[in-house]
Amino acid sequence: MELAGGCQCGAVRYNVEGAPMGVSICHCADCRKSSGAPMVSWAMFAAEQFALTQGEVTTFNSSGASMRNFCPKCGTGLFFTNEENLPGIIDVQSATLDDPDALPGQVHIQTAERIGWMAQAHTLPEFARFPGPE
């Protein structure tokens, strides 16, 4: 399996090849702060399965050895490395894939830090598009 992805503005592109080691939906505070979202989905690959194919990223040390890589033009978070805890691993933000449905989440992690209302988020009303004024 080969998948491609990139940032919102198109300046940064990447490919991953082969099956991921796992796909996790992370609820930690670092992921929330870096994304501005209540959770982030990560697909974990061996470093040799990943290739940056276009552009360059900016790296931010979010905590200790945790390196978050993002597009310097539009700010899209793209991938994460931590050589102390996950040597030789690249965690790709799977929602940045061109086909994010290709790698569905397999497990929720860091739920001890989950925002309280996220535990029941699946029970909220749904709309196919923005619902507009009533």
Protein Blocks (a to p, Z undefined) as FASTA:
>chain_A
ZZddddfkomaccddedjdfbdcddfbfklmmmnopabdcdddddfklpccfedcddddd
fbhjaccdddfklopafbdcdfklmghiacddfklpmblmlmccfbdehklmgcfklmmm
mmpccdfbdebjZZ
